[in-house]
Amino acid sequence: MADTKKAFHVCAGKGGCTKDVASEIFHRMVLGSDGLEYQVNLTVVDTPGFPDHSGNAEINDAVFDATRQWLNAVVWVVKPRSSSDVTQQERALFDEFNRLNVPIFQLVNGRKVYKDAADRKNRRRVDKANMLVMADEMAKSAGLRITGRFLSTTKADLKDETQAIIYRSLSYPFRTSSFRSVEDIEGTVSEAKRHHPRGSKEESAMQQKDEL
């Protein structure tokens, strides 16, 4: 989506490297319903990975602050990975995004490499199917309600997928959202743990009831 390469900081590896919220304005030509092209000004807000893996409350609060502003949509960018497990604390933070008044689009940013066109044709459909399953598991584990899902199997596919996200986003109204602070969320989780500790008789009874 950038007019110039590396409009936002990019790094390699599994861990996130973005530590601050940044925004850039881009100009794009989009096709209207009347068949004519129109220029739109897009403000793209880039945030650190969420939730922060080190548990930094300031970073997580900065992400909440970024998503409180006027937006058309939120794009949750994920990388294919083998595990979709999240902790109870992370689940509580993710759940806050279900308060959004705008849609959440999930973009799976794959980095598959194919030897040639024939290899791409043979493997891409299976790779996309596997990515779809993984993306669905991640969303369910996080407890997020996803409006749309976009799969980019290779780096070259990313341009078309981001273009599709632009069109989908522009079809939704500009809205703000309200979130609690990380401190308030953590307080709620701690309170729940005190009232319903793991392994309690009440929890065991509920589990037995579910199994009937």
C-alpha positions in Angstrom: 0.0 0.0 0.0 3.0 2.3 0.3 3.9 4.8 -2.4 7.5 4.2 -1.5 9.2 1.1 -0.3 9.5 0.6 3.4 7.1 3.3 4.5 7.0 1.5 7.8 9.8 -0.3 9.6 10.2 -3.9 8.5 12.4 -6.6 10.0 13.0 -10.3 9.5 12.5 -13.0 12.1 9.7 -14.3 14.2 9.6 -11.5 16.8 8.0 -8.1 16.1 10.3 -5.1 15.7 7.8 -2.3 15.7 7.7 -0.6 19.1 5.9 2.6 18.3 2.6 3.6 16.5 3.2 5.3 13.2 0.9 6.6 10.4 1.3 7.4 6.8 -1.0 9.0 4.2 -1.2 7.3 0.8 -3.0 8.4 -2.4 -4.7 5.6 -4.4 -6.9 5.5 -7.4 -10.0 3.3 -6.9 -12.7 2.2 -9.3 -16.1 3.5 -8.3 -19.5 1.7 -8.8 -20.0 4.0 -11.9 -16.9 2.5 -13.6 -14.9 5.7 -13.1 -11.6 6.0 -11.2 -11.4 8.3 -8.1 -8.4 9.3 -6.0 -8.8 8.5 -2.3 -6.5 9.5 0.5 -5.7 6.6 2.9 -4.3 7.0 6.3 -2.6 3.7 7.3 -1.8 3.3 11.0 1.0 0.8 11.8 1.1 -0.6 15.4 3.4 -2.9 17.3 2.5 -6.6 17.4 -0.4 -7.3 19.8 -0.4 -8.4 22.5 3.2 -7.5 23.2 5.1 -10.7 23.8 7.0 -9.2 26.7 3.8 -8.1 28.4 4.6 -4.4 28.1 1.4 -2.7 29.2 2.5 0.7 27.6 2.8 -0.9 24.2 -0.5 -2.7 24.5 -2.2 0.6 25.6 -0.6 2.4 22.7 -2.3 -0.1 20.3 -5.7 0.5 22.1 -5.1 4.2 21.7 -4.5 3.8 18.0 -7.7 1.8 17.4 -9.8 4.3 19.4 -9.4 6.9 16.6 -11.6 7.2 13.5 -11.1 4.2 11.3 -12.8 2.3 8.5 -11.4 -1.1 9.6 -8.7 -2.9 11.5 -6.3 -5.3 9.7 -4.9 -8.1 11.9 -1.7 -9.2 10.1 -0.5 -12.7 11.1 2.2 -15.0 10.0 1.7 -18.7 9.4 2.8 -20.7 12.5 2.3 -24.1 14.0 0.8 -23.0 17.3 -2.3 -20.9 17.8 -2.3 -21.1 21.6 -2.9 -17.9 23.6 -2.7 -17.4 27.3 -5.7 -16.3 29.4 -4.2 -12.8 29.7 -3.7 -12.5 26.0 -7.2 -13.8 25.3 -8.6 -11.1 27.6 -6.7 -8.4 25.7 -7.8 -9.8 22.3 -11.4 -9.9 23.5 -11.3 -6.2 24.0 -11.2 -5.8 20.2 -14.6 -7.3 19.9 -15.8 -3.9 21.1 -14.7 -2.4 17.8 -17.3 -0.5 15.8 -15.5 -1.3 12.6 -14.7 -4.7 11.0 -11.6 -6.8 11.6 -9.9 -8.2 8.5 -7.3 -10.9 9.0 -4.4 -10.9 6.6 -2.2 -14.0 6.6 1.2 -12.8 5.4 2.9 -15.9 4.0 6.3 -16.2 2.5 6.1 -19.3 0.4 8.7 -19.7 -2.4 7.9 -21.8 -5.5 10.5 -23.1 -7.9 8.6 -22.2 -11.0 5.1 -21.7 -12.4 4.3 -25.4 -12.4 5.4 -25.8 -8.8 3.2 -22.8 -7.8 0.2 -24.3 -9.6 0.6 -27.7 -7.9 1.2 -26.4 -4.4 -0.5 -23.1 -4.0 -4.0 -24.5 -3.6 -2.9 -26.8 -0.8 -0.8 -24.1 0.8 -3.8 -21.7 0.8 -6.1 -24.3 2.3 -3.6 -25.0 5.1 -3.2 -21.2 5.7 -7.0 -20.9 5.9 -7.2 -23.6 8.6 -4.4 -22.0 10.5 -5.9 -18.5 10.3 -9.3 -19.8 11.5 -7.6 -21.6 14.5 -5.8 -18.4 15.4 -9.0 -16.3 15.3 -10.8 -18.9 17.4 -8.0 -19.1 19.9 -7.9 -15.3 20.2 -11.7 -15.1 20.4 -11.9 -12.5 17.7 -14.8 -12.0 15.4 -13.4 -11.8 11.9 -15.3 -10.0 9.1 -13.0 -11.0 6.2 -9.9 -13.1 5.7 -7.2 -12.5 3.1 -4.5 -15.0 2.3 -1.1 -14.0 0.8 0.9 -17.1 0.0 3.9 -15.3 -1.4 5.4 -11.8 -1.0 4.2 -11.0 -4.6 0.6 -11.9 -3.6 0.6 -9.2 -0.9 -0.1 -6.3 -3.3 -3.3 -7.8 -4.6 -4.5 -8.8 -1.1 -3.9 -5.3 0.3 -5.7 -3.8 -2.7 -8.6 -6.0 -1.9 -8.5 -4.9 1.7 -8.6 -1.3 0.6 -11.8 -1.8 -1.4 -13.5 -3.7 1.4 -12.5 -1.1 4.0 -13.9 1.8 2.0 -17.3 0.1 2.0 -17.6 0.6 5.8 -18.3 3.9 7.5 -15.7 5.9 9.4 -16.2 5.2 13.2 -14.5 5.4 16.6 -14.4 2.7 19.3 -14.0 2.7 23.0 -11.7 0.3 25.0 -10.7 -0.2 28.6 -7.1 0.3 29.6 -4.8 -2.7 30.0 -4.8 -2.0 33.8 -8.6 -2.3 33.9 -8.5 -5.5 31.8 -5.9 -7.1 34.0 -7.9 -6.2 37.1 -10.9 -8.0 35.6 -8.8 -11.1 34.9 -7.3 -11.1 38.4 -10.8 -10.7 39.9 -12.1 -13.6 37.8 -9.2 -15.8 38.9 -9.9 -15.1 42.6 -13.6 -16.0 42.3 -13.0 -19.0 39.9 -9.6 -20.5 40.5 -8.5 -23.3 38.2 -9.4 -26.7 39.6 -12.2 -25.4 41.8 -15.2 -27.7 42.5 -17.4 -25.3 40.6 -15.2 -25.5 37.5 -15.0 -29.3 37.7 -18.8 -29.5 38.0 -19.2 -27.3 34.9 -16.8 -29.5 33.0 -18.7 -32.6 33.9 -21.9 -31.0 32.9 -20.5 -30.1 29.5 -19.4 -33.7 28.9 -22.9 -35.1 29.5 
